[in-house]
Structure formats: structure tokens, C-alpha cells
Amino acid sequence: MLRTGLSVLTFAWASGSGYCGDWAPAPIEVPKLSAAVGRRPVHPAVTEQMIGMIVSQDFRGLGAEAKAVGEWAKGRQHVVMLRHGDGRVLMDAFGDSLRLSSGLGLALERLDRYMGTTVSAESYPISHHELRAAVLSPQGVRSIAVIFEKSIADRLAMPGAVKVLEVGGEATLGKNGLEFHEYPDNSRVLMRKIGERASDPVGLAELFEQYPEAIKVVDDRGNLRAKVATILKLPKDPAKAELRRKQMQDMVECVLENAGSGYDFNPANMLEPVTSVEWNGRHVGQWHTHPPYWLGSSGWIPASPSDPSDNDIGIAIRNGQNLTLAFELDGFDLYDLSQLAGGKPDASKILKISYRSQQWEQHFKAILAASTPRSR
């Protein structure tokens, strides 16, 4: 444990004629402690909840050290984080300090800065006018375009069908403008594997065993598991092989269509994305997309005309801002749901920000044309 206290200086007197007026004390070496996140206390959520998450998940192998830090911080007042050389130190109100490893120090600093964006937003709330200006700025439009470009590129492809999945995360407004930080939906890995094995019941059954929890999210009604179990029990019949293959593919497409039409982020999985970002500015809130939809022979159509959904509204009422980014063939609509927080469904409190341009239309027309699935 490093304790930082007052340095004792010994004053020198010149020999012979008393005090020397131009005297200066000899230079002493003082540990360089510069504030890493300011002198405000580390947010209590970091020391009380997030350290516990690091311990329980042994995040990046930092569990043991995080446990010791949590025990040290318990009950201490005004714990701040300081930089000490290339590392970081926690210090309480009495000067007791604890040096952190570079890995844990960086993780805790970013978690604290993340919580700091919430504190800043509470002190200086983001108005709809401010949000609108940020969304329609060149930087804001480009950021939203990139989100849709990426999600289309990462589309889920199946024989004769394609699904652009919803993505989401949290947004901030700061020195870099409006930033959309994407958080992963862990069910997507399983969905892609299911799509790859759409006509292979044996392979699908193996996936169900490998991902017992994730399959409950993807196949929430158990229809796909029931279909696979039924087909595996049937005697092999070459005459019916093609029919069964078609039935399997149809079931897979149906299940993935439903699962891909929502975005689910588990807070337990937030450590990796949050500790990978240099946070600044004010916290806007959650966000998610309603991407373009491929409708077979009708081609690509924009997001649902019923935006935002009842579920989107429910989340905003419970948790606060839930930005909904709805794709349009010639632009996008962004729905600001912040005014619904803590209240009841009220369409008059749903504020829409719209953007339209020929440049957007031409740009995404080419992207979607290249993303059209081949016929079976």
C-alpha cells in the first residue's frame, strides 16, 4: 500500500552572516500524481457494482485483483483515481492509496468516465433541439449511414432469403459530436450458425447442445427444436428428402426472422464494449435500429411504418431515452423517446427527426442491390 503524506523540508541557513535572502531549498523529488478522471470521487457504481462484475466474470483475468480492490474500497470516503507515472492509483480522503495494474486501472478509468457521461447529462440535460442539430449535422448523418452500411454488410444470409439484423447500444454527445457506441447481441453468433446449417437437422441438434441458453432466446417458442427432433425421428426416405429439406429451411427462416427483428443487450455483457471506448461528453441514452427489410419478389422495403414499436415505447417508459433509428430508402427517421420516461404511452411525446436526400437514396440503392439474395 502506498501512503502519500506531507514532505518535510529542512531549511538551510548560510554560514557566518545569518539568513541569505536569495536562498532556495534544494530540489526534492515529488511523486507525480496527476488526475486521471478529475478530482471528483470515482462513481459509486464503479466500486460497488462494476468491480463485482469484473470479479464474477474474471474479466480479462482481472478478477482476483478486482476483488482485492473492492475490499479495499469498501466503506472508504471520497475515493479518487490519480495517475502515477504510467499507472493509476486509487486514493481515499485520508491519503491512503492503492496502486492498480495497468489493465485494471484502464478498465476502471473507462468505466468511471462512462458513468461520468450520465452525471454530465443529469447536470446539463440534452434538449430535443440540441439532439436534432447533432443528428442532422454532416457528422451525425454520416454516423447513422455507417451504422446501416455495416448492418447490411453483416446481414444474415440463407438459401433464397436474407435478414438485416437490428443493432444497438448507447449514444453520447460530446467533443466528437453524436457518437453511437454499438454493443453486441450475443445471440447473433448462434443465429449465423443456424443459418449456415438450415437444411442439416443433425448439425442443428448439435448447435442446440452447444448453446443451451442462447437457443432459448433465438427459438423462444421451441418451434425449431421441435421440428428438428421430429425430423430426426423419421425413417430415412429419399423420396421425401427434398420436401423435408424445404420444410427445415422454411422453419429456420421463420425463427431467424422473428429473432432478428429485435435487439437484446444483456447488461452482464457490457464490460467489453464499455472498457473499449474513450468516453466523453454527455450520455444520450440507448439506441437501436429498424433496418431495411427484404420482402422476396417485392425487393427491399424500408423499416416498419409502425415505428416506434410498442416494445420500444415500453423500454423508454421504464429506462428513459430509447432512440429508434428507422431506415428509409431515401434517408432515415430518428425517434426521440426521452419524454416518455416514467410516464405512460403518449404519441404526442414521441418526437421525430427526419432526414432525406438523393445522395442517400442513390448510395443505399447500390448497396441493397448488391445485397439481394439469389434464388434457391
Secondary structure by P-SEA (a helix, b strand, c coil): cccccbbbbbbbbbcccccccccccccccccccccccccccccccccccaaaaaaaaccccaaaaaaaaaaaaccccbbbbbbcccbbbbbccccbbbbbcaaaaaaaaaaaaaaaaaaaaaaccccaaaaaaaaacaaaaaaaaaaaaaaaaacccccccccbbbbbbbbbbccccbbbbbbbccaaaaaaaaaaacccaaaaaaaaaacaaaaaaaaccaaaaaaaaaaaaccccccaaaaaaaaaaaaaaaaaaaaacbbbbbcccaaaaaaacccccccccbbbbbcccccccccccccccccccaaaaaaaacccbbbbbbbccccbbbbbcccccccccccccbbbbbbbcaaaaaaaaaaaaaaccccc
